[in-house]
């Protein structure tokens, strides 16, 4: 059997296929439940423990087989082709990378509005939070670089997925809120060189965040500095 035709191990293909493409303020699609609710407790029990705020490369984290099956689905040709069809975009030959976020401290420089790097072509956000009882901290699709200029928002709960085409106005972010904010980010990028650079950058960041002094500096430093 061709790898493209291999069924998903965890992702809900029907739910992903059925989601609607929105054009305003840029091309994005939202899936309310991209993972089976029946596997929720199993997956969350095997999800990685994130030591602090910010993003971590998957190689820096430990996780169980059910969670690993989700990563396999996301890296698959089958999912790439679904993403291409949904966003009307060509991702053939584009490397993919995944990072994980697990905590927010509520610092002002978290969730700042940004459109993503020009080297990124498409981004997928998948929530893994067990609960999110806060009004702030929801992921926001933005119309501008103002975090209050919101077109759509959703909490970072287990199974909620956002897919969008990266462009110069694909602004997104969230309002600062302290909490266990678990989410995964899959990006398709324009070169292996950029993918390796991002892997290195997240490795350096994780090392810095392992030290109490540098954690304090990172918490309050201007976001653009890092």
ChimeraX commands (.cxc) that place a marker at each C-alpha (Angstrom):
marker #1 position 0.00,0.00,0.00 radius 0.5
marker #1 position 1.30,3.45,-0.90 radius 0.5
marker #1 position 2.13,5.59,2.14 radius 0.5
marker #1 position -0.28,8.25,0.85 radius 0.5
marker #1 position -3.15,5.76,1.20 radius 0.5
marker #1 position -2.27,4.61,4.72 radius 0.5
marker #1 position -5.21,5.49,7.02 radius 0.5
marker #1 position -4.65,7.88,9.90 radius 0.5
marker #1 position -3.82,6.31,13.24 radius 0.5
marker #1 position -5.45,9.08,15.31 radius 0.5
marker #1 position -6.64,12.07,13.30 radius 0.5
marker #1 position -10.33,12.29,12.36 radius 0.5
marker #1 position -10.12,12.46,8.58 radius 0.5
marker #1 position -13.83,13.12,8.05 radius 0.5
marker #1 position -13.82,16.11,10.42 radius 0.5
marker #1 position -10.75,17.60,8.75 radius 0.5
marker #1 position -12.16,17.08,5.26 radius 0.5
marker #1 position -15.48,18.70,6.25 radius 0.5
marker #1 position -14.06,21.93,7.72 radius 0.5
marker #1 position -14.68,25.15,5.83 radius 0.5
marker #1 position -12.03,27.34,4.22 radius 0.5
marker #1 position -12.36,30.98,5.31 radius 0.5
marker #1 position -10.86,33.78,3.23 radius 0.5
marker #1 position -11.22,36.67,5.68 radius 0.5
marker #1 position -8.85,38.04,6.93 radius 0.5
marker #1 position -6.64,35.36,5.28 radius 0.5
marker #1 position -6.99,31.71,4.25 radius 0.5
marker #1 position -7.67,29.53,7.30 radius 0.5
marker #1 position -9.77,26.53,8.29 radius 0.5
marker #1 position -10.86,25.41,11.76 radius 0.5
marker #1 position -11.67,21.86,12.91 radius 0.5
marker #1 position -13.61,21.76,16.15 radius 0.5
marker #1 position -12.57,18.17,16.95 radius 0.5
marker #1 position -9.71,16.73,14.90 radius 0.5
marker #1 position -8.95,13.98,17.44 radius 0.5
marker #1 position -11.33,11.33,18.84 radius 0.5
marker #1 position -12.83,12.28,22.19 radius 0.5
marker #1 position -12.83,8.59,23.10 radius 0.5
marker #1 position -8.99,8.68,23.18 radius 0.5
marker #1 position -8.72,11.96,25.07 radius 0.5
marker #1 position -7.61,10.64,28.47 radius 0.5
marker #1 position -5.21,8.18,26.88 radius 0.5
marker #1 position -3.56,10.81,24.69 radius 0.5
marker #1 position -3.29,13.44,27.41 radius 0.5
marker #1 position -1.75,10.93,29.82 radius 0.5
marker #1 position 0.95,10.25,27.22 radius 0.5
marker #1 position 1.50,13.87,26.15 radius 0.5
marker #1 position 4.89,15.43,26.96 radius 0.5
marker #1 position 5.45,17.39,30.14 radius 0.5
marker #1 position 6.53,20.91,29.20 radius 0.5
marker #1 position 8.88,22.36,31.83 radius 0.5
marker #1 position 8.28,26.07,31.23 radius 0.5
marker #1 position 6.83,28.60,28.77 radius 0.5
marker #1 position 7.65,28.86,25.09 radius 0.5
marker #1 position 8.08,26.25,22.36 radius 0.5
marker #1 position 10.11,23.03,22.52 radius 0.5
marker #1 position 11.26,20.79,19.67 radius 0.5
marker #1 position 9.81,17.27,19.95 radius 0.5
marker #1 position 13.27,15.68,20.25 radius 0.5
marker #1 position 13.66,17.51,23.57 radius 0.5
marker #1 position 10.51,15.93,25.02 radius 0.5
marker #1 position 9.29,12.51,26.16 radius 0.5
marker #1 position 5.85,11.17,25.19 radius 0.5
marker #1 position 3.95,7.91,24.81 radius 0.5
marker #1 position 2.88,5.84,21.77 radius 0.5
marker #1 position -0.61,7.35,21.39 radius 0.5
marker #1 position 0.85,10.84,21.19 radius 0.5
marker #1 position 3.55,9.59,18.83 radius 0.5
marker #1 position 0.82,8.25,16.54 radius 0.5
marker #1 position -0.57,11.79,16.23 radius 0.5
marker #1 position 2.88,13.04,15.18 radius 0.5
marker #1 position 3.07,10.25,12.60 radius 0.5
marker #1 position -0.29,11.36,11.16 radius 0.5
marker #1 position 0.74,15.00,11.02 radius 0.5
marker #1 position 4.02,14.20,9.25 radius 0.5
marker #1 position 2.30,11.88,6.76 radius 0.5
marker #1 position 1.82,12.47,3.04 radius 0.5
marker #1 position -1.89,11.88,3.60 radius 0.5
marker #1 position -2.22,14.86,5.93 radius 0.5
marker #1 position -0.02,17.03,3.71 radius 0.5
marker #1 position -2.29,16.33,0.75 radius 0.5
marker #1 position -5.38,17.15,2.82 radius 0.5
marker #1 position -3.76,20.44,3.85 radius 0.5
marker #1 position -2.85,21.21,0.25 radius 0.5
marker #1 position -6.41,20.60,-0.89 radius 0.5
marker #1 position -7.97,22.57,1.95 radius 0.5
marker #1 position -5.72,25.64,1.65 radius 0.5
marker #1 position -5.32,25.35,-2.13 radius 0.5
marker #1 position -1.55,25.33,-1.82 radius 0.5
marker #1 position 1.38,23.22,-3.09 radius 0.5
marker #1 position 3.53,21.75,-0.30 radius 0.5
marker #1 position 5.31,19.10,-2.37 radius 0.5
marker #1 position 8.95,18.90,-1.25 radius 0.5
marker #1 position 8.48,21.34,1.63 radius 0.5
marker #1 position 10.04,20.16,4.92 radius 0.5
marker #1 position 7.81,20.04,8.00 radius 0.5
marker #1 position 8.66,20.59,11.65 radius 0.5
marker #1 position 6.71,20.34,14.89 radius 0.5
marker #1 position 7.16,22.17,18.20 radius 0.5
marker #1 position 5.16,21.93,21.41 radius 0.5
marker #1 position 4.03,24.63,23.82 radius 0.5
marker #1 position 2.82,23.75,27.32 radius 0.5
marker #1 position 2.67,26.74,29.66 radius 0.5
marker #1 position 2.10,30.46,29.66 radius 0.5
marker #1 position 3.17,32.74,32.51 radius 0.5
marker #1 position 0.89,35.67,31.73 radius 0.5
marker #1 position 3.84,37.92,30.85 radius 0.5
marker #1 position 3.00,40.80,28.47 radius 0.5
marker #1 position 5.33,39.50,25.74 radius 0.5
marker #1 position 3.57,36.15,25.32 radius 0.5
marker #1 position 1.12,35.71,22.46 radius 0.5
marker #1 position 2.25,38.88,20.67 radius 0.5
marker #1 position 0.67,39.43,17.24 radius 0.5
marker #1 position 2.76,38.15,14.33 radius 0.5
marker #1 position 2.15,36.81,10.79 radius 0.5
marker #1 position 4.80,33.99,10.97 radius 0.5
marker #1 position 8.18,33.93,9.25 radius 0.5
marker #1 position 8.37,34.50,5.49 radius 0.5
marker #1 position 10.06,31.08,5.34 radius 0.5
marker #1 position 6.89,29.35,6.56 radius 0.5
marker #1 position 4.30,28.38,3.97 radius 0.5
marker #1 position 1.51,26.79,6.04 radius 0.5
marker #1 position 0.94,26.43,9.78 radius 0.5
marker #1 position -1.23,24.02,11.76 radius 0.5
marker #1 position -2.11,24.56,15.43 radius 0.5
marker #1 position -3.50,21.60,17.41 radius 0.5
marker #1 position -4.69,22.01,21.00 radius 0.5
marker #1 position -3.92,19.57,23.82 radius 0.5
marker #1 position -5.06,21.42,26.95 radius 0.5
marker #1 position -7.22,19.34,29.28 radius 0.5
marker #1 position -9.16,22.47,30.26 radius 0.5
marker #1 position -9.08,26.20,29.57 radius 0.5
marker #1 position -11.42,28.04,31.98 radius 0.5
marker #1 position -10.09,31.48,31.05 radius 0.5
marker #1 position -11.48,34.14,28.74 radius 0.5
marker #1 position -7.97,35.30,27.83 radius 0.5
marker #1 position -5.32,33.11,26.26 radius 0.5
marker #1 position -7.47,31.77,23.43 radius 0.5
marker #1 position -5.77,31.52,20.05 radius 0.5
marker #1 position -6.81,34.45,17.87 radius 0.5
marker #1 position -6.98,34.92,14.11 radius 0.5
marker #1 position -6.29,38.65,13.78 radius 0.5
marker #1 position -7.05,41.30,11.19 radius 0.5
marker #1 position -3.98,43.37,12.09 radius 0.5
marker #1 position -1.05,43.53,14.50 radius 0.5
marker #1 position -3.47,44.55,17.28 radius 0.5
marker #1 position -4.33,41.55,19.48 radius 0.5
marker #1 position -7.76,43.06,20.12 radius 0.5
marker #1 position -8.55,43.14,16.39 radius 0.5
marker #1 position -9.91,39.59,16.42 radius 0.5
marker #1 position -11.71,37.82,13.55 radius 0.5
marker #1 position -11.94,34.38,15.19 radius 0.5
marker #1 position -10.74,32.73,18.39 radius 0.5
marker #1 position -10.79,29.31,20.03 radius 0.5
marker #1 position -9.48,27.80,23.29 radius 0.5
marker #1 position -6.37,25.56,23.09 radius 0.5
marker #1 position -8.37,22.46,24.07 radius 0.5
marker #1 position -7.66,18.86,23.09 radius 0.5
marker #1 position -8.39,18.21,19.42 radius 0.5
marker #1 position -9.14,21.75,18.24 radius 0.5
marker #1 position -7.18,22.45,15.06 radius 0.5
marker #1 position -6.45,25.57,13.03 radius 0.5
marker #1 position -4.79,25.46,9.60 radius 0.5
marker #1 position -3.75,28.58,7.73 radius 0.5
marker #1 position -1.73,29.77,4.76 radius 0.5
marker #1 position 1.13,32.01,5.85 radius 0.5
marker #1 position 1.25,35.43,4.18 radius 0.5
marker #1 position 2.33,38.97,5.06 radius 0.5
marker #1 position -0.98,39.61,6.87 radius 0.5
marker #1 position -1.64,36.22,8.53 radius 0.5
marker #1 position -1.62,37.91,11.93 radius 0.5
marker #1 position -2.34,35.69,14.95 radius 0.5
marker #1 position -1.64,35.58,18.68 radius 0.5
marker #1 position -3.38,35.51,22.06 radius 0.5
marker #1 position -3.90,37.71,25.08 radius 0.5
marker #1 position -1.53,36.94,27.97 radius 0.5
marker #1 position -2.92,34.46,30.50 radius 0.5
marker #1 position -1.11,32.26,33.00 radius 0.5
marker #1 position -2.06,28.60,32.65 radius 0.5
marker #1 position -1.23,25.12,31.38 radius 0.5
marker #1 position -1.69,25.96,27.71 radius 0.5
marker #1 position -0.83,22.83,25.73 radius 0.5
marker #1 position -0.67,23.14,21.95 radius 0.5
marker #1 position 1.33,21.79,19.05 radius 0.5
marker #1 position 2.51,23.74,16.01 radius 0.5
marker #1 position 3.25,22.05,12.69 radius 0.5
marker #1 position 4.87,24.21,10.02 radius 0.5
marker #1 position 5.75,23.57,6.41 radius 0.5
marker #1 position 8.79,25.64,5.47 radius 0.5
marker #1 position 10.66,26.54,2.31 radius 0.5
marker #1 position 13.99,24.78,2.97 radius 0.5
marker #1 position 15.78,22.15,5.04 radius 0.5
marker #1 position 18.25,24.85,6.05 radius 0.5
marker #1 position 15.51,26.89,7.72 radius 0.5
marker #1 position 14.04,23.77,9.36 radius 0.5
marker #1 position 17.47,22.90,10.85 radius 0.5
marker #1 position 17.96,26.49,12.01 radius 0.5
marker #1 position 14.62,26.43,13.82 radius 0.5
marker #1 position 15.54,23.12,15.46 radius 0.5
marker #1 position 18.81,24.66,16.66 radius 0.5
marker #1 position 17.06,27.82,17.88 radius 0.5
marker #1 position 14.54,25.88,19.95 radius 0.5
marker #1 position 17.36,23.77,21.39 radius 0.5
marker #1 position 19.26,26.88,22.52 radius 0.5
marker #1 position 16.04,28.35,23.91 radius 0.5
marker #1 position 15.30,25.16,25.89 radius 0.5
marker #1 position 18.80,25.26,27.37 radius 0.5
marker #1 position 18.34,28.90,28.39 radius 0.5
marker #1 position 14.96,28.13,29.97 radius 0.5
marker #1 position 16.51,25.37,32.08 radius 0.5
marker #1 position 18.33,28.04,34.13 radius 0.5
marker #1 position 16.41,30.13,36.71 radius 0.5
marker #1 position 18.35,33.35,36.00 radius 0.5
marker #1 position 17.91,33.24,32.21 radius 0.5
marker #1 position 14.24,32.25,32.67 radius 0.5
marker #1 position 13.71,35.49,34.60 radius 0.5
marker #1 position 15.38,37.51,31.83 radius 0.5
marker #1 position 13.33,35.79,29.13 radius 0.5
marker #1 position 10.09,36.39,31.00 radius 0.5
marker #1 position 10.34,40.16,30.93 radius 0.5
marker #1 position 12.60,40.90,27.95 radius 0.5
marker #1 position 11.03,42.41,24.79 radius 0.5
marker #1 position 9.72,39.51,22.70 radius 0.5
marker #1 position 11.40,40.64,19.49 radius 0.5
marker #1 position 14.82,40.44,21.14 radius 0.5
marker #1 position 14.63,36.64,21.13 radius 0.5
marker link #1:1,2 radius 0.2
marker link #1:2,3 radius 0.2
marker link #1:3,4 radius 0.2
marker link #1:4,5 radius 0.2
marker link #1:5,6 radius 0.2
marker link #1:6,7 radius 0.2
marker link #1:7,8 radius 0.2
marker link #1:8,9 radius 0.2
marker link #1:9,10 radius 0.2
marker link #1:10,11 radius 0.2
marker link #1:11,12 radius 0.2
marker link #1:12,13 radius 0.2
marker link #1:13,14 radius 0.2
marker link #1:14,15 radius 0.2
marker link #1:15,16 radius 0.2
marker link #1:16,17 radius 0.2
marker link #1:17,18 radius 0.2
marker link #1:18,19 radius 0.2
marker link #1:19,20 radius 0.2
marker link #1:20,21 radius 0.2
marker link #1:21,22 radius 0.2
marker link #1:22,23 radius 0.2
marker link #1:23,24 radius 0.2
marker link #1:24,25 radius 0.2
marker link #1:25,26 radius 0.2
marker link #1:26,27 radius 0.2
marker link #1:27,28 radius 0.2
marker link #1:28,29 radius 0.2
marker link #1:29,30 radius 0.2
marker link #1:30,31 radius 0.2
marker link #1:31,32 radius 0.2
marker link #1:32,33 radius 0.2
marker link #1:33,34 radius 0.2
marker link #1:34,35 radius 0.2
marker link #1:35,36 radius 0.2
marker link #1:36,37 radius 0.2
marker link #1:37,38 radius 0.2
marker link #1:38,39 radius 0.2
marker link #1:39,40 radius 0.2
marker link #1:40,41 radius 0.2
marker link #1:41,42 radius 0.2
marker link #1:42,43 radius 0.2
marker link #1:43,44 radius 0.2
marker link #1:44,45 radius 0.2
marker link #1:45,46 radius 0.2
marker link #1:46,47 radius 0.2
marker link #1:47,48 radius 0.2
marker link #1:48,49 radius 0.2
marker link #1:49,50 radius 0.2
marker link #1:50,51 radius 0.2
marker link #1:51,52 radius 0.2
marker link #1:52,53 radius 0.2
marker link #1:53,54 radius 0.2
marker link #1:54,55 radius 0.2
marker link #1:55,56 radius 0.2
marker link #1:56,57 radius 0.2
marker link #1:57,58 radius 0.2
marker link #1:58,59 radius 0.2
marker link #1:59,60 radius 0.2
marker link #1:60,61 radius 0.2
marker link #1:61,62 radius 0.2
marker link #1:62,63 radius 0.2
marker link #1:63,64 radius 0.2
marker link #1:64,65 radius 0.2
marker link #1:65,66 radius 0.2
marker link #1:66,67 radius 0.2
marker link #1:67,68 radius 0.2
marker link #1:68,69 radius 0.2
marker link #1:69,70 radius 0.2
marker link #1:70,71 radius 0.2
marker link #1:71,72 radius 0.2
marker link #1:72,73 radius 0.2
marker link #1:73,74 radius 0.2
marker link #1:74,75 radius 0.2
marker link #1:75,76 radius 0.2
marker link #1:76,77 radius 0.2
marker link #1:77,78 radius 0.2
marker link #1:78,79 radius 0.2
marker link #1:79,80 radius 0.2
marker link #1:80,81 radius 0.2
marker link #1:81,82 radius 0.2
marker link #1:82,83 radius 0.2
marker link #1:83,84 radius 0.2
marker link #1:84,85 radius 0.2
marker link #1:85,86 radius 0.2
marker link #1:86,87 radius 0.2
marker link #1:87,88 radius 0.2
marker link #1:88,89 radius 0.2
marker link #1:89,90 radius 0.2
marker link #1:90,91 radius 0.2
marker link #1:91,92 radius 0.2
marker link #1:92,93 radius 0.2
marker link #1:93,94 radius 0.2
marker link #1:94,95 radius 0.2
marker link #1:95,96 radius 0.2
marker link #1:96,97 radius 0.2
marker link #1:97,98 radius 0.2
marker link #1:98,99 radius 0.2
marker link #1:99,100 radius 0.2
marker link #1:100,101 radius 0.2
marker link #1:101,102 radius 0.2
marker link #1:102,103 radius 0.2
marker link #1:103,104 radius 0.2
marker link #1:104,105 radius 0.2
marker link #1:105,106 radius 0.2
marker link #1:106,107 radius 0.2
marker link #1:107,108 radius 0.2
marker link #1:108,109 radius 0.2
marker link #1:109,110 radius 0.2
marker link #1:110,111 radius 0.2
marker link #1:111,112 radius 0.2
marker link #1:112,113 radius 0.2
marker link #1:113,114 radius 0.2
marker link #1:114,115 radius 0.2
marker link #1:115,116 radius 0.2
marker link #1:116,117 radius 0.2
marker link #1:117,118 radius 0.2
marker link #1:118,119 radius 0.2
marker link #1:119,120 radius 0.2
marker link #1:120,121 radius 0.2
marker link #1:121,122 radius 0.2
marker link #1:122,123 radius 0.2
marker link #1:123,124 radius 0.2
marker link #1:124,125 radius 0.2
marker link #1:125,126 radius 0.2
marker link #1:126,127 radius 0.2
marker link #1:127,128 radius 0.2
marker link #1:128,129 radius 0.2
marker link #1:129,130 radius 0.2
marker link #1:130,131 radius 0.2
marker link #1:131,132 radius 0.2
marker link #1:132,133 radius 0.2
marker link #1:133,134 radius 0.2
marker link #1:134,135 radius 0.2
marker link #1:135,136 radius 0.2
marker link #1:136,137 radius 0.2
marker link #1:137,138 radius 0.2
marker link #1:138,139 radius 0.2
marker link #1:139,140 radius 0.2
marker link #1:140,141 radius 0.2
marker link #1:141,142 radius 0.2
marker link #1:142,143 radius 0.2
marker link #1:143,144 radius 0.2
marker link #1:144,145 radius 0.2
marker link #1:145,146 radius 0.2
marker link #1:146,147 radius 0.2
marker link #1:147,148 radius 0.2
marker link #1:148,149 radius 0.2
marker link #1:149,150 radius 0.2
marker link #1:150,151 radius 0.2
marker link #1:151,152 radius 0.2
marker link #1:152,153 radius 0.2
marker link #1:153,154 radius 0.2
marker link #1:154,155 radius 0.2
marker link #1:155,156 radius 0.2
marker link #1:156,157 radius 0.2
marker link #1:157,158 radius 0.2
marker link #1:158,159 radius 0.2
marker link #1:159,160 radius 0.2
marker link #1:160,161 radius 0.2
marker link #1:161,162 radius 0.2
marker link #1:162,163 radius 0.2
marker link #1:163,164 radius 0.2
marker link #1:164,165 radius 0.2
marker link #1:165,166 radius 0.2
marker link #1:166,167 radius 0.2
marker link #1:167,168 radius 0.2
marker link #1:168,169 radius 0.2
marker link #1:169,170 radius 0.2
marker link #1:170,171 radius 0.2
marker link #1:171,172 radius 0.2
marker link #1:172,173 radius 0.2
marker link #1:173,174 radius 0.2
marker link #1:174,175 radius 0.2
marker link #1:175,176 radius 0.2
marker link #1:176,177 radius 0.2
marker link #1:177,178 radius 0.2
marker link #1:178,179 radius 0.2
marker link #1:179,180 radius 0.2
marker link #1:180,181 radius 0.2
marker link #1:181,182 radius 0.2
marker link #1:182,183 radius 0.2
marker link #1:183,184 radius 0.2
marker link #1:184,185 radius 0.2
marker link #1:185,186 radius 0.2
marker link #1:186,187 radius 0.2
marker link #1:187,188 radius 0.2
marker link #1:188,189 radius 0.2
marker link #1:189,190 radius 0.2
marker link #1:190,191 radius 0.2
marker link #1:191,192 radius 0.2
marker link #1:192,193 radius 0.2
marker link #1:193,194 radius 0.2
marker link #1:194,195 radius 0.2
marker link #1:195,196 radius 0.2
marker link #1:196,197 radius 0.2
marker link #1:197,198 radius 0.2
marker link #1:198,199 radius 0.2
marker link #1:199,200 radius 0.2
marker link #1:200,201 radius 0.2
marker link #1:201,202 radius 0.2
marker link #1:202,203 radius 0.2
marker link #1:203,204 radius 0.2
marker link #1:204,205 radius 0.2
marker link #1:205,206 radius 0.2
marker link #1:206,207 radius 0.2
marker link #1:207,208 radius 0.2
marker link #1:208,209 radius 0.2
marker link #1:209,210 radius 0.2
marker link #1:210,211 radius 0.2
marker link #1:211,212 radius 0.2
marker link #1:212,213 radius 0.2
marker link #1:213,214 radius 0.2
marker link #1:214,215 radius 0.2
marker link #1:215,216 radius 0.2
marker link #1:216,217 radius 0.2
marker link #1:217,218 radius 0.2
marker link #1:218,219 radius 0.2
marker link #1:219,220 radius 0.2
marker link #1:220,221 radius 0.2
marker link #1:221,222 radius 0.2
marker link #1:222,223 radius 0.2
marker link #1:223,224 radius 0.2
marker link #1:224,225 radius 0.2
marker link #1:225,226 radius 0.2
view
